[in-house]
């Protein structure tokens, strides 16, 4: 071989040896998904989208950073399904609280790590603020045990998170809900690690040099989580209905209508984004409002009003996660609307058509109005003869022989004059002389 070519090959070999160590594998990719505040449908929609993005980005690990007091069981189950159906490994990092539905989500993860001061457990199901019945409790305990067992954790301890009547020697006493600290959770095998922070967890799992990407909720998802909150939704519904009612009955520049429509758009839009229902609920609500307005302007023997009310109630039921939630929202909205409308009518000018619908005048005694006795009204328009002089009171005898104590309308009436009863005020029978 030519000496010149040999030298070139040697140079290329040296360069290859120098460059190869610098060619490293691309860094591993880790996605961080926050599980914060109340667990509801808006959160489950966000988690589902985050996992879909993680699959597209070929993420190597998903860390669920949990800090939640719990929330809806159905939303937690949806999140559990997303986690367990994904091929991407997951690790739950409990930053503060993983209670109730939060503990269920943590148990569904491949790894569980807890920071100092955090807790896991206290998953007793509640219905209407009270302890759920045996049927719901039994099913919930089975779900907790299943996800715990799937990852090699003690199913009986998972059940004790939800059932205060369970007793496990050395773990929990009967009558107390089980909540574990990091040390106890690791000791009992319900958590894998106690870590100071995310960086320590990444180091333990072999992802210390990984590239971190954060899954952040979109504006629509943030809005959805806000308006589907069980405390916010009834308020929005109340403001929406009250705003539209006030706009119809009062004179103004449309501000109440704008506020009402905005609240209703937020209410229905948030529930639509969260996946509670489709457009049919919004369509029913609009139809209901139109029918009730028609009933107000063109009375139709209650047909339009009843139809509108049924459509309105159905739309709220369709858009709500449960019938109980719908009933609570409707009750609060109706009571709140009545109070707001009554208060507003003391400060705002009502439209003329409203005065035609509702009697605005009051017949009070201070203004000279006195209710007539029902048994005396029968004598109005009857005629008779004055038995005594009326100045102004006296006695008359009617043509049918009935004797009555009467008063004149102010005129002096002579005895034996023909008189006619013209009015009855309370016990007073008023007569007028017939010329």
C-alpha positions as CSV (number, residue, x, y, z in Angstrom):
1,X,0.0,0.0,0.0
2,X,1.2,3.5,-0.8
3,X,2.8,5.2,2.2
4,X,0.7,8.3,1.5
5,X,-2.6,6.3,1.8
6,X,-1.5,4.6,4.9
7,X,-0.9,7.9,6.6
8,X,-4.4,9.1,5.6
9,X,-6.0,6.0,7.1
10,X,-4.1,6.4,10.3
11,X,-5.2,10.1,10.6
12,X,-8.8,9.0,10.0
13,X,-8.6,6.3,12.6
14,X,-7.2,8.8,15.2
15,X,-9.9,11.3,14.4
16,X,-12.6,8.6,14.8
17,X,-11.3,7.6,18.2
18,X,-11.3,11.3,19.2
19,X,-14.9,12.0,18.0
20,X,-16.7,8.8,19.1
21,X,-16.6,9.5,22.8
22,X,-18.2,12.8,22.2
23,X,-21.1,11.2,20.3
24,X,-23.5,10.4,23.2
25,X,-27.0,9.1,23.2
26,X,-29.7,11.8,23.3
27,X,-30.9,12.7,26.9
28,X,-33.9,10.9,28.3
29,X,-37.1,12.8,28.3
30,X,-39.3,13.3,31.5
31,X,-42.7,15.0,31.5
32,X,-44.0,16.5,34.8
33,X,-47.8,16.5,35.1
34,X,-49.3,18.5,38.1
35,X,-52.3,16.9,40.0
36,X,-53.4,19.8,42.1
37,X,-56.5,21.1,43.9
38,X,-59.8,19.3,43.6
39,X,-60.0,16.2,41.4
40,X,-62.8,16.8,38.9
41,X,-63.6,16.2,35.3
42,X,-61.6,19.2,34.1
43,X,-58.5,17.6,35.7
44,X,-59.1,14.2,34.1
45,X,-59.4,15.8,30.6
46,X,-56.1,17.6,31.2
47,X,-54.3,14.5,32.3
48,X,-55.6,12.5,29.3
49,X,-54.3,15.2,26.9
50,X,-50.9,15.3,28.8
51,X,-50.4,11.6,28.3
52,X,-51.3,11.8,24.7
53,X,-48.7,14.5,24.2
54,X,-46.2,12.4,26.1
55,X,-46.7,9.5,23.7
56,X,-46.2,11.7,20.7
57,X,-43.0,13.1,22.2
58,X,-41.7,9.6,23.1
59,X,-41.3,10.5,26.8
60,X,-39.4,8.0,28.9
61,X,-41.0,8.8,32.2
62,X,-44.0,10.7,33.5
63,X,-43.9,12.2,37.0
64,X,-47.3,13.0,38.6
65,X,-46.7,15.8,41.2
66,X,-49.6,15.3,43.5
67,X,-51.0,17.8,46.0
68,X,-54.8,17.4,46.3
69,X,-57.4,16.9,49.1
70,X,-59.3,14.6,46.7
71,X,-62.5,15.1,44.8
72,X,-64.8,13.1,42.5
73,X,-64.4,9.3,42.4
74,X,-65.5,9.1,38.7
75,X,-62.8,11.7,37.7
76,X,-60.2,9.8,39.7
77,X,-61.1,6.5,37.9
78,X,-60.7,8.2,34.5
79,X,-57.2,9.4,35.5
80,X,-56.4,5.9,36.8
81,X,-57.4,4.4,33.5
82,X,-55.2,6.8,31.6
83,X,-52.2,6.0,33.8
84,X,-52.6,2.2,33.8
85,X,-53.4,2.0,30.1
86,X,-50.2,3.9,29.1
87,X,-47.0,2.1,28.2
88,X,-45.0,5.0,29.6
89,X,-43.6,4.4,33.2
90,X,-45.1,6.7,35.8
91,X,-44.0,7.9,39.2
92,X,-46.2,9.7,41.7
93,X,-44.3,12.4,43.7
94,X,-46.5,13.4,46.7
95,X,-45.5,17.0,47.5
96,X,-48.0,17.6,50.3
97,X,-51.3,15.7,50.2
98,X,-52.5,12.7,48.3
99,X,-55.9,12.2,50.1
100,X,-59.0,10.5,49.0
101,X,-59.1,10.4,45.2
102,X,-55.5,11.6,45.2
103,X,-54.3,8.5,47.0
104,X,-56.1,6.4,44.4
105,X,-54.2,8.2,41.6
106,X,-50.9,7.7,43.4
107,X,-51.6,4.0,43.9
108,X,-52.1,3.6,40.2
109,X,-48.6,4.8,39.5
110,X,-45.6,2.5,39.0
111,X,-43.5,4.3,41.6
112,X,-44.6,6.4,44.7
113,X,-42.3,8.9,46.3
114,X,-43.2,11.2,49.2
115,X,-41.6,14.4,50.3
116,X,-41.2,15.3,54.0
117,X,-44.4,16.4,55.6
118,X,-46.6,14.8,53.0
119,X,-49.5,12.3,53.6
120,X,-51.4,9.6,51.7
121,X,-54.7,8.0,52.6
122,X,-58.0,9.3,54.1
123,X,-60.1,8.1,51.2
124,X,-63.5,7.6,52.8
125,X,-66.2,8.2,50.1
126,X,-68.8,10.9,50.9
127,X,-72.2,11.6,49.4
128,X,-73.8,14.9,50.1
129,X,-71.2,15.5,52.8
130,X,-72.1,12.3,54.6
131,X,-70.4,8.9,54.7
132,X,-71.4,6.9,51.7
133,X,-73.5,3.7,52.0
134,X,-72.2,0.2,52.1
135,X,-72.7,-0.3,48.4
136,X,-70.5,2.6,47.3
137,X,-68.0,2.0,50.1
138,X,-67.6,-1.7,49.1
139,X,-67.0,-0.8,45.4
140,X,-64.5,1.9,46.3
141,X,-62.5,-0.3,48.6
142,X,-62.3,-2.9,45.8
143,X,-61.0,-0.3,43.4
144,X,-58.3,0.8,45.9
145,X,-57.3,-2.8,46.5
146,X,-57.1,-3.5,42.8
147,X,-54.7,-0.7,41.9
148,X,-52.6,-1.4,45.0
149,X,-52.3,-5.1,44.1
150,X,-51.4,-4.3,40.5
151,X,-48.2,-2.7,41.7
152,X,-47.4,-5.1,44.5
153,X,-48.7,-3.0,47.4
154,X,-50.8,-4.3,50.3
155,X,-54.5,-4.3,49.3
156,X,-55.8,-4.5,52.9
157,X,-54.0,-1.2,53.8
158,X,-55.4,0.4,50.7
159,X,-58.9,-0.6,51.8
160,X,-58.2,0.8,55.3
161,X,-57.7,4.2,53.6
162,X,-61.4,4.2,52.9
163,X,-63.0,2.2,55.7
164,X,-62.7,3.4,59.3
165,X,-64.2,0.2,60.6
166,X,-61.2,-1.9,59.4
167,X,-58.6,-2.9,62.0
168,X,-55.1,-4.0,61.0
169,X,-52.8,-4.9,63.9
170,X,-49.9,-2.5,64.2
171,X,-51.2,-0.3,61.4
172,X,-54.7,1.1,62.2
173,X,-57.3,0.9,64.9
174,X,-61.0,0.4,64.3
175,X,-62.9,3.8,64.1
176,X,-60.0,5.7,62.5
177,X,-59.3,6.4,58.9
178,X,-55.8,5.5,57.9
179,X,-53.4,8.2,56.8
180,X,-49.7,7.5,56.4
181,X,-46.6,9.7,56.7
182,X,-43.7,9.1,54.3
183,X,-41.8,6.9,56.8
184,X,-44.8,4.8,57.6
185,X,-45.8,4.5,53.9
186,X,-42.3,3.3,53.0
187,X,-42.2,1.0,55.9
188,X,-45.5,-0.6,55.0
189,X,-44.7,-0.8,51.3
190,X,-47.3,1.7,50.2
191,X,-44.6,4.1,49.0
192,X,-41.2,3.3,47.5
193,X,-39.1,6.3,48.5
194,X,-38.9,9.3,50.7
195,X,-37.2,12.1,48.8
196,X,-36.4,15.7,49.4
197,X,-37.5,16.9,46.0
198,X,-38.0,16.0,42.3
199,X,-34.2,16.0,41.6
200,X,-33.6,13.3,44.2
201,X,-36.4,11.1,42.7
202,X,-34.9,11.5,39.2
203,X,-31.5,10.4,40.5
204,X,-33.0,7.3,42.2
205,X,-34.8,6.3,39.0
206,X,-31.7,6.9,36.8
207,X,-33.0,10.1,35.1
208,X,-30.6,12.6,36.7
209,X,-29.5,14.0,33.3
210,X,-33.0,13.9,31.7
211,X,-34.6,16.7,29.8
212,X,-37.6,18.0,31.7
213,X,-40.8,19.2,30.0
214,X,-43.9,20.4,31.9
215,X,-47.5,19.7,30.9
216,X,-49.3,22.9,31.6
217,X,-53.1,23.2,31.3
218,X,-54.4,25.4,28.5
219,X,-56.5,28.5,29.2
220,X,-59.6,26.5,28.2
221,X,-58.7,23.7,30.6
222,X,-58.0,26.1,33.5
223,X,-61.4,27.7,32.8
224,X,-63.0,24.3,32.7
225,X,-61.6,23.3,36.0
226,X,-62.8,26.6,37.6
227,X,-66.3,26.6,36.4
228,X,-66.9,22.8,37.0
229,X,-65.9,23.3,40.7
230,X,-68.9,22.3,42.8
231,X,-68.8,25.7,44.6
232,X,-68.4,27.9,41.5
233,X,-70.9,26.2,39.1
234,X,-74.1,27.1,41.1
235,X,-72.9,30.7,41.5
236,X,-72.4,31.1,37.7
237,X,-75.8,29.6,37.1
238,X,-77.5,31.9,39.5
239,X,-75.8,35.0,38.1
240,X,-76.7,33.9,34.6
241,X,-80.4,33.4,35.2
242,X,-80.8,36.4,37.4
243,X,-79.0,38.6,34.9
244,X,-81.3,37.6,32.1
245,X,-84.5,38.0,34.2
246,X,-83.4,41.5,35.4
247,X,-82.6,42.5,31.8
248,X,-86.1,41.5,30.7
249,X,-88.0,43.3,33.5
250,X,-86.0,46.5,33.9
251,X,-84.9,49.4,31.8
252,X,-81.2,49.6,31.3
253,X,-78.3,49.5,28.8
254,X,-78.0,45.7,28.6
255,X,-75.3,45.3,31.3
256,X,-77.4,42.7,33.2
257,X,-78.0,40.8,30.0
258,X,-74.3,40.8,29.1
259,X,-73.3,39.6,32.6
260,X,-76.0,36.9,32.6
261,X,-75.1,35.6,29.1
262,X,-71.4,35.6,30.0
263,X,-72.0,33.6,33.1
264,X,-74.1,31.1,31.3
265,X,-71.5,30.8,28.5
266,X,-68.9,30.1,31.1
267,X,-71.1,27.6,32.9
268,X,-72.1,25.6,29.8
269,X,-68.7,26.1,28.0
270,X,-66.7,24.8,31.0
271,X,-68.9,21.7,31.3
272,X,-68.7,21.1,27.6
273,X,-64.9,21.3,27.6
274,X,-64.7,19.0,30.6
275,X,-66.8,16.4,28.6
276,X,-69.9,16.4,30.9
277,X,-72.2,16.7,27.9
278,X,-72.6,17.8,24.3
279,X,-74.2,20.7,22.5
280,X,-77.7,19.2,23.1
281,X,-77.7,20.5,26.7
282,X,-77.0,24.1,25.5
283,X,-79.7,23.8,22.8
284,X,-82.2,22.6,25.4
285,X,-81.3,25.5,27.7
286,X,-81.8,28.1,24.9
287,X,-85.1,26.5,23.9
288,X,-86.2,26.6,27.5
289,X,-85.5,30.2,27.9
290,X,-87.3,31.1,24.7
291,X,-90.4,29.2,25.8
292,X,-90.5,30.9,29.2
293,X,-90.1,34.3,27.6
294,X,-93.0,33.5,25.3
295,X,-95.1,32.5,28.3
296,X,-94.3,35.9,29.9
297,X,-95.4,37.9,26.9
298,X,-98.1,35.7,25.4
299,X,-99.8,33.7,28.1
300,X,-100.6,30.3,26.8
301,X,-102.4,28.6,29.7
302,X,-99.0,27.5,31.1
303,X,-98.1,25.3,28.2
304,X,-95.1,27.4,27.1
305,X,-94.0,28.0,30.7
306,X,-94.1,24.3,31.7
307,X,-92.4,23.3,28.5
308,X,-89.7,25.9,29.0
309,X,-89.2,24.9,32.6
310,X,-88.8,21.2,31.7
311,X,-86.3,22.0,28.9
312,X,-84.4,24.2,31.3
313,X,-84.2,21.6,34.0
314,X,-83.3,18.8,31.6
315,X,-80.4,20.9,30.2
316,X,-78.9,21.4,33.7
317,X,-79.3,17.6,34.4
318,X,-77.5,16.8,31.2
319,X,-74.6,19.2,31.8
320,X,-74.1,18.1,35.4
321,X,-72.0,15.1,36.4
322,X,-74.7,13.6,38.5
323,X,-78.4,14.2,39.2
324,X,-77.6,15.2,42.8
325,X,-75.2,17.9,41.6
326,X,-77.9,19.1,39.1
327,X,-80.5,19.3,41.9
328,X,-78.2,21.3,44.2
329,X,-77.2,23.7,41.4
330,X,-80.8,24.3,40.4
331,X,-82.0,24.8,44.0
332,X,-79.2,27.4,44.7
333,X,-79.8,29.1,41.4
334,X,-83.6,29.4,41.8
335,X,-83.4,30.7,45.4
336,X,-80.5,33.0,44.5
337,X,-82.3,34.4,41.4
338,X,-85.5,35.2,43.4
339,X,-83.5,37.1,46.0
340,X,-81.4,39.0,43.5
341,X,-84.4,40.0,41.3
342,X,-86.5,41.1,44.3
343,X,-83.6,43.3,45.6
344,X,-82.9,44.7,42.1
345,X,-86.5,45.8,41.7
346,X,-86.1,48.2,44.7
347,X,-83.4,50.1,42.9
348,X,-84.1,49.7,39.2
349,X,-87.0,51.0,37.0
350,X,-89.2,48.2,35.6
351,X,-90.5,48.2,32.1
352,X,-94.2,49.1,31.4
353,X,-95.1,45.7,30.2
354,X,-94.1,44.3,33.6
355,X,-96.6,46.6,35.2
356,X,-99.3,45.2,32.9
357,X,-98.4,41.7,34.1
358,X,-98.2,42.4,37.8
359,X,-100.6,44.7,39.7
360,X,-98.5,47.6,41.1
361,X,-101.1,49.5,42.9
362,X,-101.9,48.8,46.6
363,X,-105.3,49.4,48.1
364,X,-104.5,50.5,51.6
365,X,-106.8,52.0,54.3
366,X,-104.4,55.1,54.6
367,X,-105.5,56.1,51.1
368,X,-109.2,55.6,51.8
369,X,-109.6,52.0,50.6
370,X,-111.7,49.8,52.9
371,X,-112.6,46.2,52.0
372,X,-116.4,45.6,51.9
373,X,-118.0,42.9,54.0
374,X,-119.1,40.1,51.6
375,X,-122.6,39.8,53.2
376,X,-123.3,43.5,52.5
377,X,-122.1,43.7,48.9
378,X,-125.3,42.0,47.8
379,X,-127.2,45.2,48.5
380,X,-125.3,47.4,46.1
381,X,-127.7,49.0,43.4
382,X,-130.8,48.1,45.5
383,X,-133.4,50.8,46.2
384,X,-135.6,51.7,49.1
385,X,-137.2,54.4,51.2
386,X,-135.6,56.5,54.1
387,X,-137.4,55.7,57.3
388,X,-135.5,58.5,59.1
389,X,-133.8,61.7,58.1
390,X,-130.3,60.9,56.8
391,X,-127.8,63.5,58.1
392,X,-125.8,61.7,57.1
393,X,-126.7,58.4,58.9
394,X,-130.1,56.9,59.4
395,X,-132.2,53.9,58.5
396,X,-133.8,52.8,55.2
397,X,-136.1,50.0,54.2
398,X,-135.5,48.3,50.9
399,X,-138.2,47.4,48.5
400,X,-137.9,43.8,49.6
401,X,-138.6,44.8,53.3
402,X,-135.0,44.7,54.5
403,X,-134.1,47.4,57.1
404,X,-130.5,48.7,57.0
405,X,-128.5,51.3,58.8
406,X,-126.9,53.5,56.2
407,X,-125.1,56.8,55.6
408,X,-125.6,59.3,52.8
409,X,-122.9,60.2,50.4
410,X,-122.7,63.6,52.2
411,X,-126.1,65.1,51.3
412,X,-129.0,65.7,53.6
413,X,-131.8,63.3,52.7
414,X,-135.3,63.8,54.0
415,X,-137.5,61.1,55.5
416,X,-139.5,59.0,53.0
417,X,-137.2,60.0,50.1
418,X,-136.3,57.3,47.5
419,X,-132.7,56.2,47.9
420,X,-130.3,53.8,46.2
421,X,-127.3,51.9,47.7
422,X,-124.2,52.9,45.7
423,X,-121.3,51.6,47.7
424,X,-120.2,49.4,50.6
425,X,-117.0,50.2,52.6
426,X,-116.4,47.8,55.4
427,X,-119.6,48.0,57.6
428,X,-120.7,51.3,56.0
429,X,-123.6,51.2,53.5
430,X,-123.6,54.4,51.4
431,X,-126.8,55.6,49.7
432,X,-127.7,58.3,47.3
433,X,-131.0,60.1,46.9
434,X,-132.9,59.3,43.7
435,X,-134.4,62.3,42.0
